[in-house]
Amino acid sequence: MTHSCEPSGINQETYDRLKLLLSLNMRRQILLAVCDDLVLRDRLVTQLESEVAYPLPSNTEGDRLDDYPHLVSLTLDLHDPNPVVQMAQWLTEFPPPAGQDYRLPAFQIIGIEHLTRQPAAVQRLFFSYLDGIERSLPMMEFSVLLWLPRPWFNALKESAPDFWRCRNAVFEFVGDPTPLTHPSHPSEAATATPSNPSPQLPASSPQPKPEAPAAQFSERELLKILHHDLRSLDRERRSPSANQSQSTTTDDPPKALTPPPLLPLTTQTSHSSTNGSSPAIAHGMNGKSLGTSYSISVKNGGSVTLNPIKGIPAERTRAFIKPTAIPDLDLDAVTDPEVLKEQIALLHQQQASPSVLSNAYRTLGNLYRTRVEEGNATDAEILAAIQAYEQVLVWLQESSPVWIDVLNDMGNLFWMLSRRSLDPEKALSNLNQAIATYQHGLARVKLPEHLPNYTMLQNNLGAAYSDLARFENPAESLQKSIQAYQQALRHRNPDVDPMRYALTQNNLGTAYWNLAQHYKPKDNLKQAVAAYSEALRFYRPETEPLNHAMIQNNLGTAYWNLAQHERPQDWLTLALGAYRMALRYRTIDKTPAAYAATQNNLGTAYWHMANHCKNNPEARLDYLRQAIVAYAETLIAVERIVMQHRWEGNTSPTLNFDVYATHNNLALAHYQLATDYQIPFQDDIRLDHLDLALREHLKALQGWMDKADLHQTTVGYIARTVRAFYNQGGIKAQNQALSKIPANLLPEILPQL
């Protein structure tokens, strides 16, 4: 291993290029330096500081060009590995001297290798922070150089894809890897200052199933839940008796849910108050935040841009900064974010106090949040809300009780972004950011003082982990979701807050239901039944009819799943009862989509019950007829929903079950009635049922033309039905059946007859 005071060979060329780029003092550059030899790395860092931080002018003999550095070295904070925050804090503590035009320094970050010994959650948090730099890049007035060992460099592309895409240059230094030891004191350069599931259809025997849980709510439903939670929270915050955060959550009944729905709990803080008063929530974050520190300034022409904050002046600069009166701005009265940005710019110009600025940024975040509640927000506005809340953390005192609420707000917004994204990578990145933010909030909770915040964050974390199961490690993610919900329930008193307690029990039941699809189905399904049953104790039909119906629907599906593993008739009987109870309150007039979903599930439960009564023709006939009625009611409701959307000029509705599977299941029920010769039907009645089966199969096939597997299976069902026509009525009946099949399908059907 060779370590010299000066880089040599290829390393010298790489160092010269890096030094030249830093010496140009360019802005918004993301630079990566790769070096496994930590001794060499430290010498290069020190050499850059000596040659770039305080450059010598060409026309003087040894005098410094200025006393404000061009390059600053920082050691990554392993407790909160957010490089942007550390840079912002440095700029806040050491702003450029007033009255002079200084370019902000570049920053080189070292110590990333020590993350290797940190928990996986901290490592993921670091990568999520790096991804967040992309949002701030257009506003950064400085450059960043990250020193990375090769394993961490190799992980960037996959773990921080947004950050990887915005890199400008990579500088690779050759050296022997250094064994990693526990971090000790920072190196000299580290503390520099200026002076230093899809629809299922069986391929063989027909087995209709209740639809799997919907992957996500509709956008309108998400916004309705968020709006309800935030408004109720604001009312609690404004209560004179509130002396603690009441930022727990409630949920409006969903408009269309198939069994069992995930009910993510989305809660945010109340509107900020300019006087800085707020209920006690949590201790500070040791002066750290999750975002970059930027101020807002008004350019010529009135355009508003973000620039790095000069910060609250350090002691050495206070002598020439005169106190300035702050205008009495009624920030809460502002409804236009652009106007509020201009007022915030004025506050910066007037050197407003950190508490005033944090409240101003919080009001800005809440304005964007209102647009989210109303359903008018774009992804860019959700990001703007996140950035505004990040600014709150930058200016908020470390002892402020608002930290946890703001972190929860940000987590909710990241969660919403993940559900809106059509790009799986973006969705996963935002979801991981939400999880990391919730965990950050939980790390700052002190029990029992912050009990409402603790239960709120645990519930939200559980919902986020349930979403994560759709992307990776489903069993592991769902187990984490269950643990989070259980932690919330340990501290949620049903006597004090019965609705939120019931909501979390429902979410727990849904997590168990999903876990049962991957692991120990009987055990986890019984846990789901227990959780749903507990939730029903508090969702009384007299006061919460739609929520009561939702839980009954979920309970019915858990019973149906258990029937696939043991005691089928017992569990199916319970499933039928739960679905019928749900339909007392899910009516076609009040909630047509939810009504359709539950009728569809009821039809499937009847169909399976009929299959367990093969030796009882009378009961089998009754169950199959009930299944046909339920499926027909489903399709009537769907037709009404579609017509309503067309009348309103909207696109076709998004239902969380496959309508074509309903057509196919209805066909199967008719086919079974026609071909079960234990049931005493006349020949013409059997032919009528076959005709109805053929018609419904053709409707299903029309909807599945672009789904090869389902298309092929349905063609097989159609051929089987045509053969049944022949068996029942001979060649004449078969020809009549074939005349109803589109000509383009006959080449697929005829070879199977």
C-alpha positions in Angstrom: 0.0 0.0 0.0 1.4 3.3 -1.1 0.5 6.7 0.5 2.4 9.8 -0.5 1.8 13.3 0.4 1.2 14.1 -3.3 -1.0 12.1 -5.6 0.9 10.4 -8.3 0.4 8.9 -11.8 -3.2 8.4 -12.8 -4.4 9.7 -9.4 -2.5 13.0 -10.1 -4.4 13.5 -13.3 -7.7 12.7 -11.7 -6.9 15.1 -8.8 -5.9 17.9 -11.2 -9.3 17.5 -13.1 -11.2 17.6 -9.8 -9.2 20.6 -8.5 -9.8 22.5 -11.7 -13.5 21.9 -11.6 -13.8 23.0 -8.0 -11.6 26.0 -8.7 -14.1 27.2 -11.3 -16.5 27.8 -8.5 -19.5 26.6 -10.5 -22.9 26.1 -9.1 -25.2 23.1 -9.0 -22.6 20.6 -9.7 -23.0 17.0 -8.2 -19.5 15.5 -8.1 -18.6 12.0 -6.9 -15.1 11.0 -5.9 -14.5 7.2 -5.5 -11.6 6.1 -3.3 -11.3 2.9 -1.2 -8.0 4.0 0.3 -9.1 6.1 3.3 -5.6 7.4 4.1 -5.2 8.6 0.5 -8.7 10.0 0.6 -8.0 12.1 3.7 -4.8 13.5 2.1 -6.7 14.4 -1.0 -9.4 16.1 1.0 -6.8 18.1 3.0 -4.9 19.0 -0.2 -8.1 20.2 -1.9 -8.8 22.4 1.2 -5.4 23.9 1.1 -5.4 24.6 -2.6 -9.1 25.4 -3.3 -10.6 26.6 -0.1 -8.5 29.8 0.1 -6.9 30.3 -3.3 -4.0 32.6 -3.8 -4.4 35.5 -6.2 -2.1 35.6 -9.2 -0.9 39.2 -8.6 0.0 39.1 -4.9 2.7 37.4 -2.8 1.0 35.1 -0.5 -2.1 37.1 0.6 -5.3 35.3 0.6 -7.9 36.3 -2.1 -10.5 36.6 0.7 -11.3 35.2 4.0 -14.5 33.3 3.0 -13.8 29.8 1.8 -14.4 28.4 -1.6 -14.5 24.9 -0.4 -15.8 23.5 3.0 -15.3 19.9 4.3 -18.0 18.3 6.4 -18.2 14.8 8.0 -21.5 13.1 7.5 -23.7 13.0 10.6 -24.4 9.3 11.1 -27.5 10.0 13.3 -29.2 12.1 10.6 -27.3 11.4 7.4 -28.6 14.4 5.4 -25.8 16.2 3.6 -28.1 19.0 2.4 -29.1 19.9 6.0 -25.5 19.9 7.1 -24.6 22.3 4.3 -27.6 24.5 5.1 -26.6 24.6 8.8 -23.1 25.6 7.9 -24.3 28.4 5.8 -26.7 29.5 8.5 -23.8 29.6 11.1 -21.3 31.1 8.7 -23.0 33.3 6.1 -20.9 35.3 3.7 -19.9 38.7 5.1 -22.7 41.3 4.6 -22.3 44.0 1.9 -19.9 42.0 -0.3 -20.7 39.8 -3.3 -19.4 36.4 -2.4 -20.1 33.1 -4.2 -21.1 30.4 -1.9 -18.6 27.6 -1.3 -18.6 24.1 -2.6 -18.9 21.3 0.0 -17.1 18.0 0.1 -18.7 15.4 2.3 -16.6 12.6 3.9 -17.4 9.8 6.3 -20.0 8.0 4.2 -18.1 4.7 4.7 -19.1 4.7 8.3 -22.7 4.1 7.3 -21.7 0.5 6.7 -21.9 0.0 10.5 -25.3 1.7 10.8 -28.7 0.0 10.8 -30.3 -0.7 7.4 -33.0 2.0 8.2 -30.3 4.7 8.5 -28.6 3.5 5.3 -32.0 3.7 3.4 -32.6 7.1 5.0 -29.2 8.4 3.6 -30.1 7.2 0.1 -33.6 8.8 0.3 -31.9 12.1 1.4 -29.7 11.9 -1.7 -32.7 11.4 -4.0 -34.2 14.5 -2.4 -31.3 16.6 -3.7 -32.8 16.4 -7.2 -35.8 18.5 -6.1 -33.5 21.2 -4.7 -30.9 21.2 -7.5 -32.4 24.0 -9.6 -32.2 26.2 -6.5 -28.8 25.3 -5.3 -26.2 28.1 -5.5 -23.3 25.8 -4.5 -21.8 22.4 -5.6 -21.4 19.2 -3.7 -18.6 16.6 -3.8 -19.3 13.3 -2.2 -16.3 11.0 -1.2 -17.5 7.4 -1.5 -15.9 4.0 -1.2 -16.6 1.8 -4.2 -19.3 -0.4 -2.6 -21.3 2.7 -1.7 -20.7 4.2 -5.2 -21.9 1.0 -6.8 -25.1 1.1 -4.8 -26.1 4.6 -5.8 -27.6 3.8 -9.2 -30.1 1.4 -7.7 -30.7 2.9 -4.3 -30.7 6.6 -5.2 -31.7 6.7 -8.9 -32.8 10.3 -8.9 -29.5 11.4 -7.4 -27.6 9.2 -9.8 -29.2 10.8 -12.8 -28.3 14.3 -11.8 -24.6 13.6 -11.2 -22.2 15.8 -13.3 -18.9 14.0 -13.0 -17.2 11.0 -11.3 -13.5 11.0 -10.2 -12.1 7.6 -9.5 -8.8 7.3 -7.5 -6.8 4.1 -7.4 -5.7 2.7 -4.0 -6.0 -0.3 -1.7 -9.2 -0.7 0.3 -8.8 0.3 3.9 -10.4 -1.9 6.6 -13.2 0.0 8.2 -12.9 0.9 11.9 -15.3 2.5 14.2 -15.5 6.2 13.6 -13.5 8.3 16.1 -13.1 12.0 16.1 -13.6 13.9 12.9 -10.5 14.6 10.8 -9.1 18.1 10.8 -10.8 18.9 7.5 -14.2 17.8 8.7 -15.0 20.8 10.8 -13.9 23.6 8.6 -15.1 27.1 9.3 -14.4 30.4 7.5 -11.5 30.9 9.8 -11.2 26.9 10.0 -52.9 -9.1 -7.6 -54.7 -9.3 -10.7 -58.2 -10.9 -11.6 -58.0 -14.6 -11.3 -59.7 -17.2 -13.6 -59.0 -20.9 -13.3 -57.7 -22.7 -16.4 -59.5 -25.9 -15.6 -62.5 -26.1 -13.4 -64.5 -22.9 -12.8 -63.7 -21.3 -9.4 -65.0 -17.8 -9.1 -63.2 -15.8 -6.3 -63.9 -12.6 -4.5 -61.6 -10.0 -5.9 -58.2 -9.5 -4.2 -57.7 -6.3 -2.2 -57.5 -3.2 -4.4 -53.9 -2.0 -4.8 -54.8 1.6 -4.1 -57.7 4.0 -3.5 -59.0 6.3 -6.2 -57.4 9.7 -6.2 -60.7 11.3 -5.3 -61.1 8.9 -2.3 -57.5 9.6 -1.1 -58.2 13.3 -1.2 -61.5 12.9 0.7 -59.8 11.0 3.4 -57.0 13.5 3.7 -59.5 16.4 3.7 -61.6 14.9 6.5 -58.6 14.1 8.6 -57.0 17.5 8.3 -60.2 19.5 9.0 -61.0 17.4 12.1 -57.4 17.9 13.3 -57.6 21.7 12.8 -60.8 21.8 14.9 -59.0 19.9 17.7 -56.0 22.2 17.5 -58.2 25.2 17.9 -59.8 23.9 21.0 -58.8 26.1 24.0 -58.4 23.0 26.1 -55.8 21.4 23.9 -52.5 21.2 25.5 -51.2 18.2 23.6 -51.2 17.2 20.0 -54.3 15.6 18.9 -53.0 14.7 15.5 -54.5 11.3 15.4 -56.6 10.4 12.4 -60.0 9.5 11.2 -61.3 8.2 7.9 -64.3 8.9 5.7 -66.0 5.8 4.4 -64.5 4.8 1.1 -66.8 5.0 -1.9 -65.8 1.7 -3.6 -64.0 -1.0 -1.8 -63.5 -4.6 -2.6 -62.5 -7.0 0.2 -60.6 -6.2 2.2 -59.6 -2.6 1.5 -56.4 -1.0 2.8 -57.3 2.1 4.8 -54.1 4.1 4.9 -54.3 6.7 7.6 -53.3 10.1 6.3 -53.2 12.9 8.8 -51.5 16.3 8.7 -51.1 19.2 11.0 -53.3 22.2 11.5 -52.9 25.5 9.8 -50.0 27.4 11.3 -50.4 30.3 13.5 -48.3 33.4 13.1 -48.0 33.8 16.7 -46.1 30.6 17.0 -48.4 28.9 19.5 -49.0 25.2 19.1 -49.6 22.3 21.3 -46.7 20.4 22.8 -45.7 17.6 20.4 -42.0 16.6 20.6 -38.6 17.7 21.5 -36.3 19.0 18.7 -34.2 17.3 16.2 -30.8 18.4 17.5 -30.9 21.3 15.1 -31.3 19.1 12.1 -33.9 19.0 9.4 -34.9 17.1 6.4 -34.5 19.8 3.8 -32.3 22.4 2.2 -32.3 25.9 3.6 -33.5 28.3 1.0 -34.9 31.8 1.1 -37.3 33.3 -1.5 -36.3 36.5 -3.4 -38.1 38.6 -6.0 -36.2 39.1 -9.2 -36.7 41.9 -11.7 -40.1 41.6 -13.3 -41.7 40.1 -10.3 -40.7 36.4 -10.7 -40.1 34.5 -7.5 -37.1 32.2 -7.1 -35.4 30.4 -4.3 -31.9 31.1 -3.2 -29.8 29.7 -0.3 -30.6 31.4 2.9 -27.9 33.6 4.4 -29.0 32.4 7.8 -29.3 34.0 11.1 -26.1 36.1 11.5 -23.3 34.7 13.7 -22.0 36.7 16.5 -19.2 38.2 14.5 -21.6 39.7 11.9 -24.3 41.1 14.3 -22.4 44.3 14.8 -23.3 45.7 11.4 -26.8 44.3 11.1 -29.4 46.8 12.4 -32.6 45.6 13.9 -35.5 46.1 11.5 -39.2 46.3 12.2 -41.1 43.3 10.9 -44.3 44.2 9.0 -47.5 42.9 10.6 -48.4 40.4 7.9 -51.6 38.4 8.2 -50.2 35.2 6.7 -53.2 33.1 7.5 -55.4 35.4 5.4 -53.3 34.8 2.2 -54.9 32.2 -0.1 -52.4 32.5 -3.1 -49.1 30.7 -2.6 -47.3 33.1 -5.0 -48.4 36.1 -2.9 -47.3 34.3 0.3 -43.9 33.6 -1.3 -43.5 37.3 -1.9 -44.3 38.0 1.7 -41.8 35.4 2.8 -39.2 37.1 0.6 -40.0 40.4 2.5 -39.6 38.6 5.8 -36.1 37.5 4.7 -35.2 41.0 3.6 -36.3 42.3 7.0 -34.2 39.7 8.8 -37.3 38.1 10.5 -36.8 35.8 13.4 -36.6 32.1 12.9 -40.0 31.6 14.6 -41.7 34.0 12.2 -40.1 32.4 9.2 -41.0 28.8 10.3 -44.6 29.9 10.7 -44.6 31.6 7.3 -43.2 28.5 5.6 -45.7 26.3 7.5 -48.5 28.5 6.2 -47.2 28.1 2.7 -47.1 24.4 3.1 -50.7 24.4 4.4 -51.8 26.4 1.4 -50.5 23.8 -0.9 -51.9 21.2 1.3 -55.4 22.8 1.0 -55.1 22.3 -2.8 -54.3 18.6 -2.1 -57.4 18.3 0.0 -59.6 19.9 -2.7 -58.2 17.5 -5.3 -56.7 20.3 -7.4 -53.0 19.7 -6.6 -50.5 18.6 -9.2 -47.4 16.5 -8.3 -45.4 19.7 -8.5 -47.6 21.3 -5.9 -47.3 18.3 -3.6 -43.5 18.6 -3.9 -43.8 22.3 -3.2 -45.7 21.5 0.0 -43.0 19.1 1.0 -40.3 21.7 0.4 -42.2 24.3 2.4 -42.5 21.9 5.3 -38.7 21.2 5.0 -38.2 24.9 5.4 -40.2 24.8 8.6 -37.7 22.3 9.9 -34.8 24.4 8.8 -36.0 27.4 10.8 -37.7 25.7 13.6 -36.0 25.7 17.0 -34.6 22.3 18.0 -36.8 22.4 21.1 -40.0 23.2 19.2 -42.9 20.9 19.9 -43.9 21.0 16.2 -41.3 18.7 14.8 -43.3 15.5 14.9 -46.4 17.0 13.3 -44.3 18.4 10.4 -42.5 15.1 9.9 -45.9 13.3 9.8 -47.2 15.9 7.3 -44.2 15.3 5.0 -44.5 11.5 5.3 -48.2 11.7 4.3 -47.3 13.8 1.2 -44.6 11.4 0.2 -47.1 8.6 0.6 -49.6 10.4 -1.6 -46.9 10.9 -4.3 -46.1 7.2 -4.2 -49.8 6.4 -4.8 -50.1 8.9 -7.7 -47.0 7.8 -9.5 -47.3 5.6 -12.6 -43.6 4.9 -12.5 -42.9 2.0 -10.1 -39.4 3.3 -9.4 -40.7 6.7 -8.5 -43.5 5.3 -6.5 -41.1 3.0 -4.5 -38.7 5.9 -3.9 -41.4 8.1 -2.5 -42.8 5.3 -0.4 -39.4 4.7 1.1 -39.1 8.4 1.8 -42.5 8.3 3.6 -41.4 5.4 5.7 -38.1 7.0 6.6 -39.9 10.2 7.5 -42.4 8.5 9.7 -39.6 6.6 11.4 -37.8 9.9 11.9 -40.8 11.2 13.7 -41.1 8.2 15.8 -37.5 8.5 16.9 -38.4 11.9 18.4 -41.5 10.8 20.3 -41.3 10.7 24.1 -43.9 8.6 25.8 -46.3 9.2 27.5 -46.1 13.0 26.6 -46.6 12.4 22.9 -48.9 9.5 22.9 -51.3 10.8 20.2 -48.4 11.4 17.9 -47.0 8.0 18.6 -50.2 6.2 17.7 -50.7 8.4 14.6 -47.2 7.7 13.3 -47.4 4.0 14.0 -50.7 3.7 12.1 -49.3 5.7 9.2 -46.2 3.6 9.2 -48.3 0.5 9.1 -50.2 1.7 6.1 -46.9 2.6 4.3 -45.4 -0.8 4.9 -48.6 -2.4 3.6 -48.1 -0.4 0.4 -44.4 -1.5 0.3 -45.5 -5.1 0.2 -46.8 -4.4 -3.3 -43.3 -3.7 -4.5 -40.9 -5.9 -2.5 -40.6 -8.5 0.2 -44.4 -8.8 0.7 -44.3 -11.1 3.7 -41.6 -9.1 5.5 -43.2 -5.8 4.7 -46.6 -7.0 5.9 -45.2 -8.3 9.1 -43.7 -4.8 9.7 -47.1 -3.3 8.9 -48.7 -5.6 11.5 -46.1 -4.7 14.1 -46.7 -1.0 13.6 -50.5 -1.4 13.8 -50.1 -3.4 17.0 -47.9 -0.7 18.5 -50.6 1.8 17.7 -53.3 -0.3 19.3 -51.3 -0.8 22.4 -51.7 2.9 23.2 -55.0 3.6 21.6 -57.7 3.5 24.2 -61.0 2.5 22.6 -62.9 4.3 25.4 -61.2 7.6 24.6 -61.1 7.4 20.8 -63.3 4.6 19.6 -63.4 5.5 15.9 -59.6 5.7 15.4 -59.2 2.5 17.4 -61.7 0.8 15.2 -60.0 2.1 12.0 -56.6 0.8 13.1 -58.2 -2.6 13.9 -59.6 -2.7 10.4 -56.2 -1.8 9.0 -54.6 -4.6 11.1 -57.2 -7.0 9.8 -56.4 -6.1 6.2 -52.6 -6.5 6.8 -53.3 -10.0 8.3 -55.5 -10.8 5.3 -52.8 -9.9 2.9 -50.1 -11.7 4.8 -52.3 -14.8 4.7 -51.9 -14.8 0.9 -48.1 -15.4 1.5 -47.6 -17.1 4.8 -49.6 -19.3 7.2 -53.0 -18.7 5.7 -55.2 -20.2 8.4 -53.5 -18.5 11.3 -53.3 -15.1 9.7 -56.9 -15.3 8.4 -58.2 -16.0 11.9 -56.2 -13.1 13.1 -57.8 -11.0 10.4 -61.3 -12.2 11.5 -60.4 -11.3 15.1 -59.3 -7.7 14.1 -62.4 -7.1 11.9 -64.7 -8.4 14.6 -63.1 -6.1 17.2 -63.5 -3.1 14.8 -67.2 -4.0 14.4 -67.8 -3.4 18.1 -67.2 0.3 17.5 -68.6 0.9 14.0 -72.2 0.7 15.0 -74.7 0.7 12.1 -76.8 3.3 13.8 -74.1 5.9 13.7 -71.5 4.6 11.2 -73.6 2.6 8.6 -71.1 2.8 5.8 -68.1 2.0 7.9 -70.0 -0.8 9.5 -70.8 -2.2 6.0 -67.2 -1.9 4.9 -66.0 -4.0 7.9 -68.8 -6.6 7.3 -67.6 -6.9 3.7 -64.0 -7.4 4.8 -65.1 -9.9 7.4 -67.1 -11.8 4.8 -64.0 -12.1 2.6 -61.9 -13.3 5.4 -64.5 -16.0 6.1 -64.6 -16.9 2.4 -60.8 -17.4 2.4 -60.9 -19.6 5.5 -63.5 -21.7 3.7 -60.8 -22.6 1.2 -58.7 -24.2 4.0 -61.1 -25.8 6.4 -64.8 -26.3 7.4 -66.0 -24.8 4.1 -69.7 -24.8 4.8 -69.3 -23.3 8.2 -67.1 -20.5 7.1 -69.2 -19.9 3.9 -72.3 -19.6 6.0 -70.6 -16.9 8.0 -69.4 -15.2 4.8 -72.9 -15.1 3.4 -74.3 -13.5 6.6 -71.6 -10.8 6.6 -72.1 -9.9 3.0 -75.9 -9.7 3.4 -75.4 -7.5 6.5 -73.1 -5.2 4.5 -75.8 -4.9 1.8 -78.3 -3.5 4.3 -76.2 -0.3 4.3 -74.4 -0.5 0.9 -77.3 0.3 -1.4 -77.3 0.9 -5.1 -78.6 4.4 -4.5 -76.2 5.6 -1.8 -73.0 3.7 -2.7 -73.4 2.0 -6.1 -69.7 1.0 -6.5 -69.5 -0.5 -3.0 -72.9 -2.2 -3.6 -71.6 -3.7 -6.8 -68.4 -5.0 -5.1 -70.3 -6.6 -2.2 -72.9 -8.2 -4.5 -70.1 -9.6 -6.6 -68.6 -11.2 -3.5 -72.0 -12.5 -2.4 -72.5 -14.2 -5.7 -69.1 -15.9 -5.4 -69.9 -17.1 -1.9 -73.2 -18.6 -3.1 -71.5 -20.2 -6.0 -69.0 -22.0 -3.7 -71.7 -23.0 -1.3 -73.5 -24.6 -4.2 -70.5 -26.7 -5.0 -70.5 -28.1 -1.5 -74.2 -29.3 -1.8 -73.8 -31.7 -4.7 -75.7 -34.4 -2.8 -78.6 -32.0 -2.0 -80.1 -30.9 -5.4 -82.7 -28.6 -3.8 -80.1 -26.7 -1.8 -77.7 -26.6 -4.8 -80.5 -25.1 -7.0 -81.2 -22.5 -4.4 -77.6 -21.4 -4.0 -77.0 -21.3 -7.7 -80.1 -19.1 -8.2 -78.9 -16.8 -5.4 -75.5 -16.6 -7.1 -77.2 -15.6 -10.4 -79.3 -12.9 -8.7 -76.2 -11.4 -7.0 -74.1 -11.4 -10.1 -77.0 -9.8 -12.1 -77.4 -7.1 -9.4 -73.6 -6.4 -9.7 -73.9 -5.9 -13.4 -77.0 -3.6 -13.0 -75.1 -1.4 -10.6 -72.1 -1.3 -12.9 -74.3 -0.2 -15.8 -75.8 2.5 -13.7 -72.3 3.8 -12.7 -71.1 3.8 -16.3 -74.2 5.7 -17.5 -73.8 8.2 -14.7 -70.2 8.8 -15.7 -71.2 9.3 -19.3 -73.9 11.7 -18.3 -71.4 13.8 -16.4 -69.0 13.7 -19.3 -66.4 11.7 -17.3 -64.3 8.8 -18.5 -65.3 5.3 -17.7 -65.2 4.6 -13.9 -62.4 2.6 -12.3 -64.0 -0.3 -10.4 -61.9 -2.3 -8.1 -63.1 -5.6 -9.4 -63.1 -7.1 -12.9 -66.5 -6.7 -14.5 -65.7 -9.3 -17.2 -64.9 -11.8 -14.5 -68.4 -11.2 -13.2 -69.9 -11.9 -16.6 -67.8 -15.1 -16.8 -68.9 -16.2 -13.3 -72.5 -15.6 -14.1 -72.1 -17.8 -17.2 -70.6 -20.5 -15.1 -73.6 -20.5 -12.7 -76.0 -20.7 -15.6 -74.0 -23.6 -17.2 -74.0 -25.5 -13.9 -77.8 -25.2 -13.7 -78.2 -26.4 -17.2 -75.9 -29.4 -16.9 -76.8 -30.7 -13.4 -79.2 -33.5 -14.1 -80.0 -34.0 -10.4 -82.0 -30.8 -10.7 -85.4 -31.6 -12.3 -85.5 -29.1 -15.2 -87.3 -29.3 -18.5 -85.2 -29.4 -21.7 -86.2 -25.9 -22.8 -85.2 -24.5 -19.4 -81.8 -26.1 -19.7 -81.4 -24.7 -23.2 -82.4 -21.2 -21.8 -79.7 -21.4 -19.2 -77.1 -22.5 -21.8 -78.1 -19.6 -24.0 -77.6 -17.2 -21.1 -74.2 -18.9 -20.3 -73.1 -18.4 -23.9 -74.1 -14.8 -23.9 -72.2 -14.0 -20.7 -69.1 -15.9 -21.8 -69.1 -13.9 -25.1 -69.3 -10.6 -23.1 -66.3 -11.7 -20.9 -64.4 -12.7 -24.0 -65.0 -9.3 -25.6 -63.4 -7.6 -22.5 -60.4 -10.0 -22.4 -59.4 -9.8 -26.1 -56.0 -8.4 -25.1 -55.4 -10.9 -22.2 -54.1 -14.1 -23.9 -54.5 -16.5 -20.9 -58.0 -15.3 -20.0 -59.0 -15.2 -23.7 -57.9 -18.8 -24.3 -59.6 -20.1 -21.1 -62.9 -18.4 -22.0 -62.8 -19.8 -25.6 -62.6 -23.2 -23.9 -65.7 -22.4 -21.8 -67.5 -21.3 -25.0 -66.6 -24.5 -26.8 -67.8 -26.5 -23.8 -71.1 -24.7 -23.8 -71.6 -25.3 -27.5 -71.0 -29.0 -26.9 -73.7 -28.9 -24.1 -76.1 -27.4 -26.6 -75.5 -30.5 -28.8 -75.9 -32.9 -25.9 -79.2 -31.2 -24.9 -80.8 -30.4 -28.3 -78.8 -32.1 -31.0 -77.2 -30.6 -34.1 -80.0 -28.1 -34.4 -79.3 -26.6 -31.0 -75.6 -26.6 -31.7 -76.1 -24.7 -35.0 -78.2 -22.2 -33.2 -75.5 -21.7 -30.7 -72.8 -21.3 -33.4 -74.9 -18.7 -35.2 -74.6 -16.4 -32.1 -70.8 -16.6 -32.0 -68.9 -13.9 -34.0 -67.5 -15.3 -37.2 -63.9 -14.3 -36.3 -64.1 -16.7 -33.3 -65.3 -19.8 -35.2 -61.8 -20.9 -36.2 -60.9 -21.1 -32.5 -64.2 -22.8 -31.5 -64.8 -25.4 -34.2 -61.7 -27.5 -33.7 -62.7 -28.0 -30.0 -66.2 -29.4 -30.9 
